[in-house]
Amino acid sequence: MAELAGLAEQVAECDLAVVAVPSLDGAAMDASVLTVVGEAALESAIPVVVLTAQDQTSRRARAGLGIAGAYVTEGNTFAPADVGLLARRVAQTWSRPDSPDGHAAT
């Protein structure tokens, strides 16, 4: 499916891959959208950040998928509004000063 969608090519054009999963645990690391995106990002040396309600992994375990950071929502909820707020904060952290509009992305 990822091949049909051209995921590897799309990820290769990015500076950062962001994946949101309800829980960052062994199951998410073994067989989920995170695994598919992580593998595509590794091929192009693109860092991955994960937005989640719960992080049950170690930095060492995450490194195997090229995950540069895991960010947990306030209150450990996975509601769209909470994930959206976290995404905005993470975007500011990872933004490059030379973004197309000359400002950090938000």
LUMLUMSE-988015 format. One record per residue: residue in three letters; x, y negated, z of N, C-alpha, C, O in turn. Coordinates in steps of 0.001 Angstrom, whole numbers, plus 500000, padded with zeros to 6 digits. Last residue first. Layout:
N
ALAXYZXYZXYZXYZ ...
This chain:
106
THR504098472593512000503215472780513155502086473705512809501237473985513655 ALA507541472071511122506211472616510833505408472741512114505967472967513187 ALA509251468996511360509110470369511819507683470830511538506733470064511699 HIS509498467125508327509172467253509735509121468726510103508966469589509239 GLY509798467093505627510774466351506422510535466405507915511279465802508688 ASP508229468662504130507699467335504431508628466513505308508307465387505689 PRO509808471054503869509465470227502704508951468833503027509212467899502268 SER512291471074506542511054471575505929510627470599504831511035469438504851 ASP514669470691507898514628470360506474513392470948505785513431471279504600 PRO514483471672510465514345470232510276514249469825508806513793468722508503 ARG512424474549510759513684473965510311513490472474510106512440472050509623 SER510795476131513522510792475240512355512191474732512043513016474517512931 TRP510556477638515815511295478215514703511386477307513482512007477689512490 THR509036476039517543510316476576517992511175477016516818512386476796516818 GLN506754475590516075507590474444516429508973474900516871509968474226516604 ALA505754478205515995506146477525514747507054476335515037508022476103514312 VAL505091478598518675506192479360518100506675478702516807507879478649516553 ARG502887476863518863504064476655519712505287477373519136506385476818519114 ARG501152478061516999501582476671516828502853476397517628503785475770517125 ALA500779480574518153501399480461516826501918479054516586503002478876516033 LEU499409479891520493500748480465520585501485480344519252502679480046519226 LEU497008479017519352497830478109520159499261478597520264500207477819520141 GLY496200481455518125496436480242517342497294479232518082498211478652517500 VAL495805483100520311496862483452519357497208482238518506498378482012518196 ASP493623481766521418494864481903522179496042482229521268497138481696521437 ALA491702482026519401492117480685519834493444480749520592494295479876520423 PRO491384484878519201491944484084518100492437482697518530493484482246518066 ALA492502486665522107491450485912521423492077485047520329493183484536520506 PHE494008488235523708494300488268522279493187487608521480492956487949520320 THR495590487376526829494408487631526010494805487601524538495820487008524173 ASN497425486682528883497452488014528272496173488357527512495721489501527546 GLY497645484090529722496564484898530275496456486289529691495495487006529972 GLU499067483137526664498711482729528030497557483607528506496602483836527765 THR500755485703524763499733484675524928499516484350526403499753485185527276 VAL504214486142524239502989486626524868502029485462525076502427484379525505 TYR506460486877521699505824485808522461504464486291522950503657486790522165 ALA509564488038520815508188488441521105507615487393522041508222487062523059 GLY512083487887518269511412487367519449510009487911519575509346488208518581 ALA513181489332516238514034488343516897513396487782518159514095487258519026 ILE513138492463515051512299491517515785513195490597516601513876491030517531 GLY514224494508513595514589493145513238513753492095513936513663490960513469 LEU513703496945514578512813496478513508513137495046513098512391494439512330 GLY515619497137516565515599498149515509514699497785514342514908498265513228 ALA514971495226518455516043494934517494516050495922516333516453495566515225 ARG513149496356520203512666495451519151513716495201518080513375494986516917 ALA514841497759521919513876498496521090513394497627519937513245498111518815 ARG516213495587523101516947496599522330516006497372521406516334497614520245 ARG514219494312524499514880493600523407515611494586522501515622494431521280 SER511513496598525100512765495942525474513335495220524258512956495506523121 THR507929496337525517509154496809524878510363496067525425510243495054526115 GLN505412495436526000505879496558526802507165497141526235507459498317526450 ASP503594492636526043504865493135525515505390494198526467505766493899527601 GLN500396491561525161501212492341526095502474492820525394502418493346524282 ALA499460489981523176498890489766524506499716490490525562499736490084526724 THR501684488459520736500995489569521362500396489183522706500780488176523300 LEU503592487925517925502657487284518842501795488400519415501235489200518665 VAL506912488294516932505649488963517223504860488122518219505398487666519228 VAL509070487572514230508590487259515573507207487870515719506437487951514762 VAL511885488522512354510472488754512631510179488267514048510958488525514965 PRO514197487332509855513802487601511240512287487735511369511520487147510606 ILE515357489025507062514439487973507497514050488279508945513611489393509231 ALA516898490759505470517499490073506626516674488865507067517223487815507403 SER515567492278503669516024490958503220516651490129504344516901488936504177 GLU514961494578505076515580494706503752516174493389503272517172493382502551 LEU513563493567507284514934494066507449515667494155506119516855493844506039 ALA511061493065506152511903491944506567513357492376506743514275491636506390 ALA510118495655505772510275494763504614511196493602504960512023493202504141 GLU510040496516508447510918497188507490511153496319506253512272496259505744 GLY508102494723509480509462494771510013510440495407509045511543494900508845 VAL505814495410508053506398494085507864507853494084508344508727493512507693 VAL505501498050509051505567497792507610506243496446507348507144496355506514 THR505368497659511830506387498531511253506594498229509771507728498161509296 LEU503110496007512026504416495525512473505543496354511868506559495805511440 VAL501049497648511298501423496581510365502796496017510749503557495596509877 SER502366500793512534501389499699512497501822498707511427502827498903510743 ALA504011502912514173503129503021513009502049501947513071500959502173513596 ASP505939502164516166506077503383515363505244503382514090505721503807513037 MET505285499869517501506627499933516928506774501130515977507626501117515089 ALA502776500460518434502915499355517473504273499415516783504395499053515612 ALA503483502512520229502606502795519084502731501716518018502786502023516827 GLY505081501146522138505638502197521299504802502489520073505345502693518987 ASP503936497714521870504301498910522617504859499946521644505080499651520470 LEU502314494967522079503614495360521520504129496499522388504674496292523472 SER498963494568521359499924495055522349501195495479521635501149496265520688 PRO497807493177519171497256493060520521498239493480521607498339492831522649 VAL499992491333517033499444492634517439498915492502518863499505491793519678 ALA501082489431514374500298489409515614499724490796515857499053491362514994 VAL504107488368512950503115489434513048502403489298514385503043489076515413 VAL505960486525510688505230486474511956504140487543511912503356487613510966 ALA509125486013509327507899486813509267507259486794510646507931487019511653 LEU510866483354507793510470484017509027509198484809508770508296484337508078 ASP511302482403505325512363482179506299512124482977507569513054483247508330 CYS510457484330502346510152483589503579511404483362504419512422484033504246 GLU510926486007500285510867484578499974510648483711501206510655482483501110 ALA510682488531501335512019488083500950512062486590500657513119485968500768 VAL507934488833501515508686488594502742510077488045502416510592487192503138 GLN507366489341498803506798488171499477507575487825500732507847486652500991 GLU508726491721498358509083490541497583508573489266498254509259488244498272 ALA507412493422500166508852493204500282509284491942499546510110491179500046 LEU504713493381499182505071492823500484506564492511500593506934491437501067 GLY503212494082496981504442493324496779504949492696498066505539491616498050 ALA501082495724497155500838494317497485502078493454497263502003492228497348 LEU502262498166496600501253497628495677501004496145495904500746495399494959 GLU503843498443498883504469498302497567503493497686496567503854496802495791 ALA501914498739500846502800497572500907503483497342499564503682496201499147 MET500822501186500000500000500000500000500873498741500000500612497797499255 
